[in-house]
Amino acid sequence: MTEEEKHGPYVFEAYKSDPLAYIVLEKLHLKTWKFASIYTIASIIILGIGILVYFLRDGELNRLLLGGYHTFIVNNIFNCLVYVIGINFYVYFSKKSGTLYQKLVSNKILNQSDKEEDQLEFESVISSIKMVHNKKIWLLVAIVFAFLLFIPSAHTSWFNPNMDEMQKYQYTLDFFILPVWALGFYITGITCIRIVITIWGLRKVFKTTHVTLKPLHPDKCGGLKPLLDYALAISYLVAMFGIGLIMWSYAITQVPVDGNITTGVGRISDYPAIWIGYVAYLIMAPLTFFGTLGTSHGSMKAVKKKYLEQFSNEFDENYKSIQGLLDSETLKLQERFNRLKLIHELYQMTKAFPVWPFNMGSIRWFGTVVSSPIIAGVILLVLEVYVFS
């Protein structure tokens, strides 16, 4: 990232309404890996406390490992990876949401008009986006989101009067890990809010400001690679949800139903919530990716149409003038004919301009990322039908 992209006139802090990000990034100046490490180590310590309390209460660690040691270990390794990756996403979107517009300006895509009124309009739009990002209401929304997820988890893990004693032991760990989950719920909520506001801001910028096409830009995305990178980052975040579904499916096929080994392990086909999750994943993955890229689609299409109309009008005028020169000197007619050919070539060249900010490589990568959890889910289902049954 260049110095201009870091400290340019259109860079702003998109996380001032988020006290956690503000403290971590502005006050403590923690690097992403340090923040992720602290969060993960704290989670492991709390998990260890939960195991100790469970052992002191029950005296048998077997019950804790209802699905076997391999299930317990795989599940908690996955949880730690989620913590690390989740913190990375949280920091990424906290920073990038405020630098994306400057990158597009630096690539000479946005705010390229020389008119003073266009400059003022662009500055006004960026200012309004910054104000929306830093509204205090988003902190409250994220806290409410975390609270709504925390209460059912707490009820299931400890306060459910209908839960038998065996299940209470089973959920002891969950009870101790709930504070970590609560912070994770908050981070998830505020990250989603930040992404939604950024997509709204991009749509507003591309609709109301001057846009320039760069079809031969080295990034092979018309100069809109920063937008593509942001869309791919959202896809990775959604893919984490898909991987979570896979881990849930795996746990179901390993852990006894209701904690009773005599009832056998669960079956994916008996859990409609998983299928609903997969359907939601298949909808959200392309929607978030193309929805983000679609913020520029209309503007790119409009600019391309404008260029094509200009060449079309120029071609028509020159074609008519040639008809009036058929009886003129050959040299003069040749000059007009060469100009007509040039305009036609420019028209065909412009016709090939992209109207979506991606290339085939990025589409293939998106398809690989999104399809991986689905393929893994199909494999688990096949194993359930032909191996675990």
KEKE-3310 file (N, C-alpha, C; in steps of 0.2 Angstrom, whole numbers, plus 5000, padded with zeros to 4 digits):
npx = (5004:5003:5010:5000:4988:4987:4987:4979:4968:4955:4955:4948:4944:4935:4930:4927:4916:4917:4922:4931:4939:4944:4952:4961:4967:4971:4974:4982:4989:4990:4997:4989:4991:4995:4984:4975:4982:4982:4968:4965:4974:4968:4956:4959:4965:4953:4945:4953:4951:4937:4938:4945:4936:4925:4931:4933:4920:4914:4924:4926:4933:4929:4916:4916:4921:4912:4911:4923:4941:4946:4936:4934:4947:4948:4937:4940:4953:4948:4940:4949:4956:4946:4944:4957:4956:4944:4947:4957:4949:4940:4949:4954:4942:4939:4949:4951:4938:4939:4949:4947:4940:4950:4960:4953:4953:4966:4969:4964:4950:4939:4933:4939:4936:4938:4931:4925:4913:4911:4921:4918:4906:4910:4918:4908:4900:4909:4911:4899:4897:4907:4902:4891:4897:4902:4892:4885:4875:4877:4886:4877:4868:4876:4879:4867:4864:4874:4870:4857:4861:4869:4860:4852:4862:4867:4856:4854:4867:4867:4857:4845:4831:4825:4835:4844:4855:4867:4868:4870:4883:4889:4888:4896:4909:4905:4898:4908:4916:4907:4909:4920:4913:4903:4910:4915:4902:4899:4910:4907:4894:4897:4906:4899:4890:4899:4903:4891:4888:4899:4896:4884:4890:4899:4890:4883:4893:4897:4886:4884:4895:4909:4915:4929:4934:4946:4951:4963:4971:4984:4979:4970:4957:4950:4956:4949:4953:4955:4942:4938:4946:4941:4928:4931:4937:4925:4919:4928:4925:4911:4913:4919:4908:4902:4912:4910:4898:4901:4909:4900:4892:4901:4903:4890:4889:4898:4895:4885:4867:4858:4868:4868:4876:4870:4860:4865:4875:4872:4863:4865:4855:4844:4844:4836:4840:4853:4852:4845:4855:4865:4858:4856:4869:4873:4865:4870:4883:4886:4878:4884:4896:4895:4886:4894:4903:4894:4891:4899:4895:4884:4889:4901:4895:4887:4897:4903:4893:4891:4903:4902:4891:4896:4906:4898:4889:4899:4904:4892:4891:4903:4901:4890:4896:4906:4898:4894:4906:4909:4912:4923:4940:4952:4961:4956:4945:4950:4956:4945:4939:4949:4948:4935:4937:4945:4937:4928:4936:4939:4927:4924:4934:4930:4919:4923:4926:4927:4913:4911:4920:4930:4941:4944:4952:4950:4936:4937:4944:4935:4925:4931:4934:4920:4914:4921:4917:4904:4907:4914:4903:4895:4903:4903:4890:4889:4897:4890:4879:4884:4894:4894:4881)
npy = (4994:5011:5027:5037:5029:5025:5037:5046:5060:5055:5044:5037:5033:5020:5014:5021:5021:5009:5003:4992:4989:5002:5004:4993:4995:5009:5014:5004:4999:4986:4973:4963:4949:4948:4952:4942:4931:4934:4933:4920:4913:4917:4910:4897:4896:4898:4887:4877:4879:4876:4862:4858:4861:4853:4841:4841:4841:4830:4819:4810:4810:4805:4807:4819:4818:4813:4810:4804:4806:4811:4818:4828:4834:4838:4847:4857:4862:4867:4877:4886:4890:4896:4907:4914:4916:4923:4935:4941:4944:4953:4964:4967:4971:4982:4991:4991:4996:5009:5014:5010:5018:5028:5021:5018:5030:5033:5024:5030:5029:5034:5051:5059:5070:5087:5097:5109:5108:5094:5089:5094:5087:5074:5074:5077:5066:5056:5061:5059:5045:5042:5047:5039:5027:5029:5031:5030:5021:5009:5002:4999:4991:4980:4975:4971:4961:4952:4949:4943:4931:4926:4923:4912:4902:4902:4898:4885:4879:4879:4884:4877:4870:4858:4850:4835:4828:4822:4829:4841:4840:4838:4850:4859:4864:4873:4882:4889:4894:4903:4917:4920:4917:4926:4938:4935:4934:4948:4953:4947:4953:4967:4967:4962:4973:4983:4979:4979:4993:4998:4992:4999:5012:5011:5009:5021:5030:5026:5029:5043:5050:5055:5043:5034:5023:5010:5001:4994:4993:4987:4978:4970:4971:4983:4993:4991:4983:4984:4984:4971:4963:4966:4961:4947:4945:4946:4934:4924:4926:4922:4909:4903:4902:4891:4881:4880:4874:4861:4856:4855:4846:4835:4833:4829:4816:4809:4811:4804:4803:4814:4813:4800:4784:4773:4776:4778:4787:4803:4808:4817:4819:4820:4832:4846:4860:4860:4858:4869:4879:4876:4879:4893:4897:4894:4904:4916:4916:4919:4930:4940:4941:4945:4955:4965:4968:4972:4985:4993:4990:4996:5009:5007:5001:5012:5021:5015:5014:5027:5030:5022:5027:5040:5036:5030:5041:5049:5040:5039:5053:5054:5044:5049:5060:5055:5050:5061:5064:5056:5059:5067:5071:5058:5057:5065:5058:5046:5049:5052:5040:5032:5038:5034:5020:5020:5025:5015:5004:5009:5009:4995:4991:4997:4991:4979:4982:4979:4977:4972:4971:4960:4946:4931:4923:4927:4923:4909:4906:4911:4902:4890:4892:4894:4882:4872:4869:4864:4853:4845:4843:4835:4824:4820:4817:4806:4797:4795:4788:4777:4772:4775:4771)
npz = (5000:4995:5001:4999:4998:5011:5019:5012:5006:5006:5015:5029:5047:5049:5061:5073:5080:5086:5101:5104:5092:5091:5103:5101:5089:5089:5102:5108:5098:5092:5082:5070:5071:5085:5092:5088:5093:5107:5110:5106:5115:5127:5126:5126:5139:5146:5142:5147:5161:5161:5158:5170:5180:5176:5178:5192:5197:5191:5190:5180:5165:5154:5150:5146:5133:5123:5110:5108:5109:5097:5091:5100:5100:5087:5086:5095:5090:5078:5083:5088:5076:5070:5079:5077:5063:5062:5070:5061:5050:5056:5059:5047:5039:5047:5045:5030:5026:5027:5019:5006:4996:4994:4987:4975:4970:4969:4959:4949:4945:4952:4955:4945:4938:4932:4936:4948:4955:4954:4961:4974:4976:4977:4988:4998:4997:5002:5015:5020:5020:5029:5041:5043:5045:5057:5067:5083:5085:5079:5088:5098:5091:5087:5100:5105:5095:5099:5111:5109:5103:5113:5125:5121:5120:5133:5140:5134:5138:5152:5160:5157:5163:5159:5155:5157:5170:5164:5152:5157:5162:5150:5144:5152:5148:5137:5145:5151:5141:5136:5138:5129:5117:5117:5115:5102:5095:5096:5088:5076:5073:5072:5062:5051:5050:5046:5034:5027:5027:5020:5007:5004:5004:4993:4982:4983:4980:4967:4960:4961:4958:4947:4936:4929:4915:4915:4904:4900:4912:4922:4932:4927:4929:4926:4934:4945:4955:4970:4974:4970:4978:4990:4989:4987:5000:5008:5003:5008:5021:5021:5017:5028:5036:5029:5031:5045:5045:5040:5050:5060:5054:5054:5068:5072:5066:5074:5088:5101:5101:5111:5121:5125:5123:5120:5111:5099:5086:5079:5064:5049:5040:5049:5054:5050:5051:5047:5034:5030:5033:5023:5012:5014:5014:5000:4994:5000:4997:4983:4982:4991:4985:4971:4973:4980:4970:4960:4963:4956:4943:4936:4934:4926:4915:4911:4907:4897:4888:4885:4879:4867:4861:4857:4848:4839:4834:4829:4819:4811:4806:4799:4789:4782:4776:4768:4758:4751:4745:4735:4722:4723:4724:4725:4735:4745:4748:4752:4764:4772:4772:4779:4791:4795:4796:4806:4817:4817:4821:4834:4840:4840:4849:4860:4863:4868:4881:4898:4909:4922:4937:4937:4933:4924:4931:4945:4946:4945:4956:4966:4964:4968:4981:4987:4983:4990:5004:5001:4993:5003:5012:5004:5003:5016:5018:5009:5016:5027:5023:5016:5024:5038:5042)
capx = (5000:5007:5008:4994:4983:4987:4985:4977:4963:4949:4955:4945:4943:4928:4929:4927:4910:4918:4927:4936:4944:4948:4957:4966:4971:4973:4977:4987:4993:4992:4996:4983:4993:4996:4977:4973:4985:4979:4961:4965:4977:4963:4951:4962:4965:4946:4944:4957:4947:4931:4940:4946:4929:4921:4934:4932:4913:4912:4929:4927:4934:4926:4909:4917:4923:4907:4912:4930:4946:4948:4931:4936:4953:4947:4932:4944:4957:4944:4938:4955:4957:4940:4946:4962:4954:4939:4950:4960:4944:4938:4954:4954:4937:4940:4954:4949:4932:4940:4954:4945:4939:4956:4963:4950:4955:4973:4969:4961:4944:4934:4935:4944:4933:4942:4926:4925:4907:4911:4926:4914:4901:4913:4920:4902:4898:4914:4910:4892:4899:4911:4897:4887:4901:4904:4886:4885:4869:4880:4888:4871:4865:4881:4878:4860:4865:4878:4865:4852:4864:4872:4855:4850:4868:4868:4851:4856:4873:4867:4851:4839:4828:4823:4841:4846:4862:4872:4869:4873:4890:4892:4889:4900:4914:4902:4896:4914:4918:4902:4912:4923:4908:4900:4914:4915:4896:4899:4914:4903:4889:4900:4910:4893:4887:4904:4902:4884:4888:4903:4893:4880:4894:4901:4884:4882:4899:4897:4880:4883:4901:4912:4919:4933:4935:4953:4951:4970:4974:4988:4976:4965:4950:4949:4958:4945:4956:4953:4935:4938:4949:4936:4923:4934:4937:4919:4918:4931:4921:4905:4916:4920:4901:4901:4916:4907:4892:4905:4911:4894:4890:4905:4901:4884:4890:4903:4893:4879:4861:4856:4873:4867:4879:4866:4855:4869:4877:4867:4863:4865:4848:4839:4844:4834:4844:4859:4851:4843:4861:4868:4854:4857:4876:4873:4862:4874:4890:4886:4875:4888:4902:4892:4883:4899:4906:4889:4891:4902:4893:4880:4893:4905:4890:4885:4902:4904:4888:4893:4909:4900:4886:4900:4909:4892:4887:4905:4904:4887:4893:4908:4898:4886:4901:4909:4893:4895:4913:4911:4914:4928:4947:4953:4965:4952:4940:4954:4957:4939:4938:4953:4945:4929:4939:4948:4932:4925:4940:4939:4920:4924:4938:4927:4913:4926:4928:4923:4908:4911:4927:4934:4944:4942:4956:4946:4930:4939:4946:4929:4921:4935:4932:4913:4912:4924:4913:4899:4910:4915:4897:4893:4907:4901:4883:4890:4900:4884:4874:4887:4899:4892:4875)
capy = (5000:5017:5032:5040:5025:5025:5044:5051:5064:5051:5039:5039:5028:5017:5010:5025:5019:5002:5004:4987:4991:5008:5002:4988:4998:5016:5015:4999:4998:4979:4970:4958:4942:4949:4953:4936:4927:4935:4931:4913:4910:4917:4905:4891:4896:4897:4880:4873:4880:4872:4855:4857:4861:4847:4835:4841:4840:4823:4815:4806:4814:4801:4810:4826:4816:4808:4808:4802:4811:4814:4823:4833:4838:4842:4852:4863:4865:4871:4883:4890:4892:4901:4913:4917:4919:4928:4941:4944:4947:4959:4969:4968:4975:4988:4995:4992:4999:5017:5015:5007:5024:5031:5016:5018:5037:5032:5020:5035:5027:5039:5058:5061:5076:5093:5102:5110:5105:5087:5088:5095:5082:5068:5075:5077:5059:5052:5063:5056:5038:5042:5049:5033:5022:5031:5032:5026:5016:5002:4998:4996:4985:4974:4972:4967:4955:4947:4947:4938:4924:4923:4921:4905:4898:4901:4893:4878:4876:4878:4886:4874:4865:4851:4846:4830:4829:4820:4834:4847:4839:4839:4857:4863:4868:4878:4888:4893:4897:4908:4924:4921:4917:4932:4943:4933:4936:4955:4955:4945:4958:4974:4966:4962:4980:4987:4977:4982:5000:4999:4991:5004:5018:5010:5010:5028:5033:5025:5032:5050:5053:5054:5037:5033:5017:5009:4994:4991:4993:4981:4973:4966:4972:4990:4997:4990:4977:4985:4982:4964:4961:4967:4956:4941:4944:4944:4927:4920:4926:4918:4902:4901:4899:4885:4877:4879:4869:4855:4854:4853:4839:4830:4832:4825:4809:4806:4811:4800:4807:4816:4811:4793:4780:4767:4778:4778:4794:4807:4808:4823:4819:4821:4839:4851:4866:4860:4859:4876:4882:4875:4883:4900:4897:4894:4910:4921:4916:4923:4937:4945:4943:4949:4961:4970:4970:4975:4992:4997:4987:5001:5015:5004:5000:5018:5025:5011:5016:5034:5030:5019:5032:5045:5034:5029:5047:5051:5036:5041:5059:5053:5040:5053:5065:5051:5049:5067:5065:5050:5062:5071:5069:5051:5058:5067:5052:5041:5052:5051:5033:5030:5040:5030:5014:5021:5026:5008:5000:5011:5006:4988:4990:5000:4986:4974:4985:4975:4980:4969:4972:4954:4942:4924:4920:4928:4919:4902:4906:4912:4896:4885:4894:4893:4875:4868:4867:4860:4846:4842:4841:4829:4818:4818:4813:4799:4793:4793:4784:4771:4770:4776:4768)
capz = (5000:4995:5007:4997:5000:5018:5022:5007:5008:5006:5020:5036:5051:5049:5067:5079:5084:5089:5106:5104:5087:5092:5108:5099:5083:5090:5108:5110:5091:5092:5076:5069:5074:5092:5094:5087:5098:5114:5110:5106:5121:5132:5125:5128:5146:5149:5140:5152:5167:5160:5159:5177:5184:5174:5181:5199:5198:5189:5191:5174:5159:5148:5148:5142:5127:5121:5103:5107:5109:5090:5090:5105:5098:5080:5087:5098:5085:5073:5086:5088:5070:5069:5083:5073:5056:5063:5072:5055:5046:5060:5058:5039:5037:5051:5041:5023:5024:5027:5014:4999:4992:4992:4983:4969:4968:4967:4953:4944:4944:4955:4956:4940:4935:4934:4938:4955:4958:4955:4967:4980:4977:4979:4995:5002:4998:5006:5021:5023:5021:5035:5046:5044:5048:5064:5071:5089:5085:5077:5094:5101:5087:5088:5107:5105:5091:5103:5117:5106:5102:5120:5129:5119:5121:5140:5142:5132:5141:5159:5164:5155:5168:5157:5153:5162:5173:5159:5147:5160:5162:5143:5142:5156:5144:5134:5149:5153:5135:5133:5137:5122:5111:5117:5111:5095:5092:5095:5082:5070:5072:5070:5055:5046:5049:5043:5027:5024:5026:5014:5001:5003:5002:4986:4978:4982:4976:4959:4957:4961:4956:4940:4935:4923:4914:4913:4902:4900:4918:4923:4937:4923:4932:4924:4939:4951:4959:4977:4975:4969:4984:4996:4988:4989:5007:5010:5001:5012:5027:5021:5017:5035:5039:5026:5035:5051:5044:5039:5057:5064:5051:5057:5075:5072:5064:5079:5095:5103:5102:5118:5126:5127:5119:5117:5105:5092:5084:5075:5057:5046:5037:5054:5056:5045:5052:5043:5027:5029:5033:5017:5007:5015:5011:4993:4992:5002:4994:4976:4983:4993:4980:4965:4976:4981:4963:4957:4965:4950:4937:4933:4932:4921:4909:4908:4904:4891:4883:4883:4874:4861:4858:4854:4842:4834:4831:4824:4813:4806:4803:4794:4784:4778:4773:4763:4752:4747:4742:4730:4715:4724:4723:4728:4741:4751:4749:4756:4771:4776:4773:4784:4798:4796:4798:4813:4821:4818:4826:4841:4842:4842:4854:4866:4864:4872:4888:4904:4913:4928:4939:4939:4928:4924:4937:4951:4946:4946:4963:4970:4963:4972:4988:4988:4982:4994:5009:4998:4991:5009:5014:5000:5005:5023:5017:5006:5021:5032:5019:5014:5029:5045:5043)
cpx = (5004:5005:5002:4988:4982:4984:4983:4971:4956:4950:4952:4945:4936:4926:4928:4921:4911:4924:4933:4941:4948:4953:4963:4971:4974:4977:4983:4991:4995:4992:4991:4985:4993:4989:4974:4976:4983:4972:4961:4968:4972:4958:4953:4963:4958:4944:4947:4953:4941:4932:4941:4940:4925:4924:4933:4925:4911:4917:4930:4928:4931:4920:4910:4919:4919:4908:4919:4935:4947:4942:4932:4941:4951:4942:4936:4949:4954:4942:4943:4957:4952:4942:4951:4960:4949:4942:4954:4955:4941:4943:4954:4948:4936:4944:4952:4943:4933:4945:4952:4943:4945:4960:4960:4952:4962:4974:4966:4954:4939:4937:4940:4941:4937:4937:4925:4919:4907:4916:4922:4909:4904:4915:4914:4900:4903:4913:4904:4893:4903:4907:4893:4891:4902:4898:4887:4880:4872:4883:4883:4868:4870:4880:4872:4861:4869:4874:4860:4855:4867:4866:4853:4856:4868:4862:4852:4861:4872:4861:4844:4837:4827:4829:4843:4853:4868:4873:4872:4881:4893:4893:4893:4905:4911:4900:4902:4917:4913:4905:4916:4918:4905:4904:4915:4908:4896:4904:4911:4898:4892:4903:4904:4891:4892:4904:4896:4885:4893:4900:4888:4884:4897:4896:4883:4887:4899:4891:4880:4890:4904:4916:4922:4934:4943:4954:4958:4974:4978:4984:4971:4958:4948:4951:4954:4947:4955:4946:4934:4941:4944:4930:4925:4935:4931:4917:4921:4927:4915:4907:4917:4914:4900:4906:4913:4901:4895:4907:4905:4891:4894:4904:4895:4885:4895:4900:4886:4873:4860:4861:4872:4870:4875:4861:4859:4871:4871:4868:4861:4857:4843:4839:4843:4838:4850:4858:4849:4850:4865:4864:4855:4865:4876:4870:4867:4880:4890:4883:4880:4894:4900:4889:4888:4902:4900:4888:4894:4899:4889:4884:4898:4901:4888:4891:4904:4899:4889:4898:4906:4895:4890:4903:4903:4890:4893:4905:4898:4888:4898:4906:4894:4891:4904:4904:4893:4901:4914:4914:4920:4935:4948:4957:4961:4947:4944:4955:4951:4937:4942:4951:4939:4931:4942:4942:4928:4929:4940:4932:4921:4929:4934:4921:4916:4927:4924:4918:4907:4919:4930:4937:4942:4946:4952:4940:4931:4940:4940:4925:4924:4933:4925:4911:4915:4920:4907:4901:4911:4909:4894:4896:4905:4894:4884:4893:4895:4880:4877:4892:4897:4885:4875)
cpy = (5006:5022:5035:5036:5024:5032:5049:5055:5060:5045:5041:5032:5026:5013:5014:5023:5012:5003:4998:4988:4997:5007:4998:4992:5005:5017:5010:4997:4991:4977:4965:4952:4943:4949:4946:4931:4928:4932:4923:4910:4911:4912:4899:4890:4895:4890:4876:4873:4876:4865:4854:4857:4855:4841:4835:4839:4832:4818:4810:4811:4811:4805:4816:4824:4811:4806:4805:4807:4814:4819:4829:4838:4842:4848:4858:4866:4869:4877:4888:4894:4898:4908:4917:4920:4924:4935:4945:4947:4953:4965:4971:4973:4982:4993:4997:4996:5007:5019:5013:5013:5027:5027:5017:5025:5036:5028:5024:5032:5032:5046:5060:5067:5082:5099:5103:5107:5098:5085:5089:5090:5076:5068:5075:5070:5055:5054:5060:5049:5037:5043:5043:5028:5023:5033:5027:5020:5009:4998:4995:4990:4979:4971:4968:4961:4950:4944:4942:4931:4921:4920:4913:4900:4897:4897:4886:4875:4875:4879:4882:4869:4858:4847:4841:4831:4827:4826:4840:4846:4840:4846:4862:4867:4874:4884:4892:4897:4902:4915:4925:4921:4923:4938:4941:4935:4944:4957:4953:4951:4964:4973:4966:4969:4984:4985:4980:4989:5002:4998:4996:5011:5017:5012:5017:5032:5032:5028:5039:5054:5051:5048:5037:5026:5016:5002:4990:4992:4987:4976:4969:4966:4979:4994:4996:4984:4978:4983:4974:4961:4961:4962:4949:4940:4943:4937:4923:4920:4921:4910:4899:4898:4892:4879:4875:4873:4862:4852:4852:4847:4834:4828:4827:4818:4806:4806:4808:4805:4808:4814:4804:4788:4775:4769:4778:4786:4797:4806:4815:4824:4821:4828:4844:4858:4866:4861:4866:4881:4882:4879:4891:4901:4898:4900:4916:4922:4920:4930:4942:4946:4947:4955:4967:4972:4974:4983:4996:4995:4993:5007:5013:5004:5007:5022:5021:5013:5023:5034:5027:5024:5038:5042:5032:5035:5050:5047:5038:5048:5058:5049:5044:5058:5062:5051:5055:5068:5060:5053:5066:5068:5062:5052:5060:5062:5047:5043:5051:5044:5030:5032:5036:5023:5014:5021:5019:5004:5002:5009:4999:4987:4992:4994:4980:4976:4981:4980:4977:4969:4965:4951:4935:4920:4921:4924:4912:4902:4907:4905:4890:4886:4892:4886:4870:4865:4862:4853:4842:4839:4835:4823:4815:4814:4807:4794:4790:4788:4777:4768:4770:4772:4760)
cpz = (5000:5001:5005:4999:5007:5022:5017:5009:5009:5011:5026:5040:5052:5056:5073:5083:5088:5094:5106:5099:5088:5098:5105:5094:5085:5096:5110:5104:5091:5084:5076:5073:5082:5095:5094:5092:5105:5115:5110:5112:5127:5132:5127:5135:5149:5147:5145:5159:5167:5161:5166:5181:5183:5178:5189:5201:5197:5191:5186:5168:5153:5145:5144:5135:5124:5114:5102:5107:5102:5089:5094:5102:5092:5081:5090:5094:5080:5076:5087:5082:5068:5073:5079:5067:5057:5065:5066:5051:5049:5059:5051:5037:5041:5048:5034:5021:5024:5022:5007:4994:4989:4987:4976:4966:4965:4960:4947:4941:4946:4955:4951:4936:4937:4936:4946:4959:4959:4960:4974:4982:4980:4986:5000:5003:5002:5013:5024:5024:5028:5041:5048:5047:5055:5069:5077:5089:5083:5083:5097:5097:5087:5095:5107:5101:5095:5109:5115:5105:5109:5124:5127:5121:5128:5142:5140:5136:5148:5162:5161:5160:5166:5155:5159:5164:5168:5154:5150:5161:5155:5141:5147:5153:5140:5138:5151:5147:5132:5133:5130:5116:5111:5113:5104:5092:5091:5089:5076:5068:5069:5063:5050:5045:5045:5035:5023:5022:5020:5007:4999:5000:4995:4981:4977:4979:4969:4956:4956:4959:4949:4940:4928:4922:4912:4911:4901:4906:4919:4928:4933:4925:4931:4930:4945:4955:4967:4978:4974:4975:4990:4995:4989:4996:5010:5009:5006:5019:5027:5020:5024:5038:5036:5030:5042:5051:5043:5046:5061:5061:5054:5064:5076:5071:5069:5086:5096:5103:5109:5123:5128:5122:5116:5112:5099:5091:5080:5068:5054:5043:5042:5057:5051:5045:5048:5036:5025:5029:5026:5011:5008:5013:5004:4990:4994:4999:4988:4977:4986:4989:4974:4967:4977:4974:4959:4958:4959:4943:4933:4930:4926:4914:4906:4905:4897:4886:4881:4877:4867:4857:4854:4848:4837:4831:4827:4818:4808:4802:4797:4788:4779:4773:4767:4757:4748:4744:4737:4724:4716:4723:4727:4734:4747:4753:4754:4763:4775:4777:4778:4791:4800:4799:4805:4818:4823:4822:4833:4844:4844:4848:4861:4868:4868:4879:4893:4907:4920:4931:4941:4932:4929:4930:4943:4951:4947:4953:4968:4970:4967:4979:4991:4988:4987:5000:5007:4996:4997:5012:5011:5002:5012:5022:5014:5011:5026:5029:5018:5019:5036:5047:5044)
residu = (MET:THR:GLU:GLU:GLU:LYS:HIS:GLY:PRO:TYR:VAL:PHE:GLU:ALA:TYR:LYS:SER:ASP:PRO:LEU:ALA:TYR:ILE:VAL:LEU:GLU:LYS:LEU:HIS:LEU:LYS:THR:TRP:LYS:PHE:ALA:SER:ILE:TYR:THR:ILE:ALA:SER:ILE:ILE:ILE:LEU:GLY:ILE:GLY:ILE:LEU:VAL:TYR:PHE:LEU:ARG:ASP:GLY:GLU:LEU:ASN:ARG:LEU:LEU:LEU:GLY:GLY:TYR:HIS:THR:PHE:ILE:VAL:ASN:ASN:ILE:PHE:ASN:CYS:LEU:VAL:TYR:VAL:ILE:GLY:ILE:ASN:PHE:TYR:VAL:TYR:PHE:SER:LYS:LYS:SER:GLY:THR:LEU:TYR:GLN:LYS:LEU:VAL:SER:ASN:LYS:ILE:LEU:ASN:GLN:SER:ASP:LYS:GLU:GLU:ASP:GLN:LEU:GLU:PHE:GLU:SER:VAL:ILE:SER:SER:ILE:LYS:MET:VAL:HIS:ASN:LYS:LYS:ILE:TRP:LEU:LEU:VAL:ALA:ILE:VAL:PHE:ALA:PHE:LEU:LEU:PHE:ILE:PRO:SER:ALA:HIS:THR:SER:TRP:PHE:ASN:PRO:ASN:MET:ASP:GLU:MET:GLN:LYS:TYR:GLN:TYR:THR:LEU:ASP:PHE:PHE:ILE:LEU:PRO:VAL:TRP:ALA:LEU:GLY:PHE:TYR:ILE:THR:GLY:ILE:THR:CYS:ILE:ARG:ILE:VAL:ILE:THR:ILE:TRP:GLY:LEU:ARG:LYS:VAL:PHE:LYS:THR:THR:HIS:VAL:THR:LEU:LYS:PRO:LEU:HIS:PRO:ASP:LYS:CYS:GLY:GLY:LEU:LYS:PRO:LEU:LEU:ASP:TYR:ALA:LEU:ALA:ILE:SER:TYR:LEU:VAL:ALA:MET:PHE:GLY:ILE:GLY:LEU:ILE:MET:TRP:SER:TYR:ALA:ILE:THR:GLN:VAL:PRO:VAL:ASP:GLY:ASN:ILE:THR:THR:GLY:VAL:GLY:ARG:ILE:SER:ASP:TYR:PRO:ALA:ILE:TRP:ILE:GLY:TYR:VAL:ALA:TYR:LEU:ILE:MET:ALA:PRO:LEU:THR:PHE:PHE:GLY:THR:LEU:GLY:THR:SER:HIS:GLY:SER:MET:LYS:ALA:VAL:LYS:LYS:LYS:TYR:LEU:GLU:GLN:PHE:SER:ASN:GLU:PHE:ASP:GLU:ASN:TYR:LYS:SER:ILE:GLN:GLY:LEU:LEU:ASP:SER:GLU:THR:LEU:LYS:LEU:GLN:GLU:ARG:PHE:ASN:ARG:LEU:LYS:LEU:ILE:HIS:GLU:LEU:TYR:GLN:MET:THR:LYS:ALA:PHE:PRO:VAL:TRP:PRO:PHE:ASN:MET:GLY:SER:ILE:ARG:TRP:PHE:GLY:THR:VAL:VAL:SER:SER:PRO:ILE:ILE:ALA:GLY:VAL:ILE:LEU:LEU:VAL:LEU:GLU:VAL:TYR:VAL:PHE:SER)
# end
